[in-house]
Amino acid sequence: MSNTDPLYIGNEMAAFDRKDREYYDKFTDEERKKFSTYLMLRYGASVEGSADLQEWYLRATNERVNINFFDIGRHPKLQWLLCTSVGPGMGRQRHYWLGTKKKEGNNKASKFLAKLYPNMKSDEVELLVKINDKRDIDSLARSLGLDDKQLKSEL
């Protein structure tokens, strides 16, 4: 991909920062199929610069774009238009990829708690693992009647 390619991430983010609301309209049908507003969401939330500028982009992206983003997935132009509302009008910024959170923690404890609390979301289970140490989870398991052999296999 070259820098003249409209789907080059640098060009996309420049249009994002310029608030170029016609940018999406310039794409061919083939380019529209390849264009990812999800990438705009991920890149758009993070910039280099002052803490205030970083906070602005993160908050504006979350408040304006992230809310119900997937509910309007069949309307990529609307998603793009929401993306163009993020920038504070300060010109082109250097955006970087904001990766997804890596899974951490005790995998056995996560599986145990997920089985124990099937209605919890995975991030809630991970939070439980994070805020409770192994002794707390062992104590919970013992209070549920697990013996040493079961504890060893479960946790």
PyMOL commands that set and color helices and strands:
alter all, ss='L'
color gray80, all
select helices_A, chain A and resi 9-18+24-26+29-34+37-44+51-66+70-72+76-84+107-116+122-131+134-143+148-154
alter helices_A, ss='H'
color red, helices_A
deselect
rebuild
show_as cartoon
